[in-house]
Amino acid sequence: MKKLLALFSALFVFALATYADASCQCVCMDGQVRAVCSSTLDIEPICSPRICPMTTPSIEPIQRPRVPPLGTSKCVQKQIYNEDTRRYEWKEVCY
């Protein structure tokens, strides 16, 4: 019974650790490495230095008016590098 409880506890801790890591990412934003978090309560990681591809000239998409999420004061469009497509894509980032 103790082994089952220990196994369950270890799996629970592992699940929480992987969930916490998934909320912040180091991405190339406008040609520079930045930490982007899904919540204002998350602690930003220290991003390792790397070379980001140059941003291509692009017109910023039209922003629809909306209220920023709780804990932020404004949202802006930024070019975020997508590793899968190997291109910059416009995404909304809130501060």
MOPEWO-V339844 format. One line per field, one symbol per residue. burial: + if it has 16 or more other ideal C-beta (glycine too) atoms within 10 Angstrom, else -. A space follows every 10 residues. Layout:
# MOPEWO-V339844
burial->???
This chain:
# MOPEWO-V339844
burial->---------- ---------- ---+--+++- ---+-+---- ------+--- ---------- ---------- -------+++ +------+-- --+--
